[in-house]
């Protein structure tokens, strides 16, 4: 068990009042016994008669067995404490393009408190975009159109899978990874170096304005008090919603949030099955166990799968099996506060992990519904596909998981690990370890709410719990092959295809600019040739069964081949990291600058292009060219590592 001292923010009290500009007085209450609250309001005014609306607590949780007291009040982790008052404006999902549309319409939201709906981008980026737009606070709600089934008589939990109108999605609004007071170094011991609160805020990853999550019912009620221009169709709610207007005003919101910084101890739980022939090569399986509320889906479905895999491996071990390479089980703490458990562990063990880890296999949510989903660094695509051919489809026993994917439009699509939403982040984006992330289901409406519990899972997520079994089977088989195969089952041809396709898209995007992509295409061509060469080398060895002879008589040759396959991913990192985001060192995969959930290929180039499009100066386009060169250099380095010979 590994423990660490980490910094978090805890909520103390939150108050929110809402009134019309013409009101001579206002009334402030303390709402939100999580997550059940509603708005108590006078009849919507047809004249300028002063009126007010404020959220009030209603202990509706009693109808579910009195479990309401078991959950925390609604808040955003790391939200900025303070009290702000201003007219309210509606900004859709709070994306950069939403603010561009507002500006184009001639609407000024400076000094406003904005109302944004969850979805499309990470909540921390919603808050950051609000600040950049000049607003002073933000309320984020779960719109029925996205989370409540779309209206029209749709039922919600416990009668259906949808989030009730009173449901609230909580979560972190921190835009970094790990303990914010120890960026880039471990927070694992008392008395370690820490940034001050002022230094943390200047670093730019903590929000600088207050924010609060609210329910769909509260959000809809506030929307009734916003006037001004009618929002475009894509910004509107479902068929039962009121007309959404942008404002600002005439409604005014006062938001008061109090919190304090605390230093707490967290504990990662680590289990090890030591390898026999290559004990210093690690295959790591990871899942976090902390949850915002009950967490039946996130993360407990993944924790259950992790325990299942560990139990199956223990049974194999008792029957005489021993893995070739060491298998490590990691159960992370404090993931919900910014991937803290995994990030601090990676930072503490950075050099050893960078030299010894074969792959990191992540499962955050094992089951949220039907349909297998996978993301990976590309050299592991083929392994995932082959494993799914061995596992029965949990929803159709007459076929495999592979068969069901072949029948979908998404096949053979495998996502990438550029987003910052789970514990693979430190492994892939910070030290360059090959990784996977698998699940069943693609999103679920009660995410990060009180309703993510066993009842929801047993009725809607996985009624027979067969999807849990399938998730554990796929996870375990991938781990077994990586731990036991004499030659690592990596295929870099998929990587080359990914790089080539992205470079071609970039070429189209920059076709009218004086930017040369020649160095990038040349480096990809080198990697293509090297990938073909090492693939042929592996094929020849396997056909001759030469690995057995090599391992017996020249074990260093098998080891050297595997090291090339393992270390090529490391070569795609740069010690200086991305511009303005030095912790992210992978030049191919990192989060989008304006959406931490979004995965970007060539993130440094993408950020530079976005900035150059805004400034359109010689220097800004020069930065774009420089970032292209940087990606070209790491791609060339990866080719050299795969080739295994000096220039």
Secondary structure, DSSP 8 states (H G I E B T S, - for coil): -EEEEEEEEEEEEEEEEEEETT-S--------BTTBEEEEE----SSS---EEEEEE--GGGGGTS-GGGS--S-EET---EEEEEEEEE-TT--HHHHHHHHHTT---TT-EEEEESSSS-HHHHHHHHHHTT-SEEEEE--HHHHS--STT---TTSSSS--TT----EE---SSS-TTSTTS---STT-----HHHHHHHT-S-SSEEEEE-HHHHHHHHTTB-SSB--GGG---TTS---B----BEEEEEEEEEEEEEEEEEEEEEEE--SSEEEEEEEEEEE---SS--TTTTHHHHHHHHHHHHHHHHHHHTT---SEEEEEEEES-GGGTSHHHHHHHHHTHHHHHHHEEEEEE-S-SBSSSSEEEEE-GGGHHHHHHHHTTSB-TT-TTSBHHHHHHTSTTTT--B-S-S-SSTHHIIIIIT---EEEEEESS--TTTTSTT-SHHHIIIII-TTSHHHHHHHHHHHHHHHHHHH-SS----THHHHHHHHHHHHHHHHHTTTSS---HHHHHHHHHHHHHHHHHHHHHHHHHHTTHHHHHHHH-HHHHHHHHHHHHHTTGGGB-TT-BTTBTT--BSSEEEETTEEEEEEETHHHHHHHHHHHHH--HHHHHHHHHHHHHHHHHHHHHHHHHHTS--
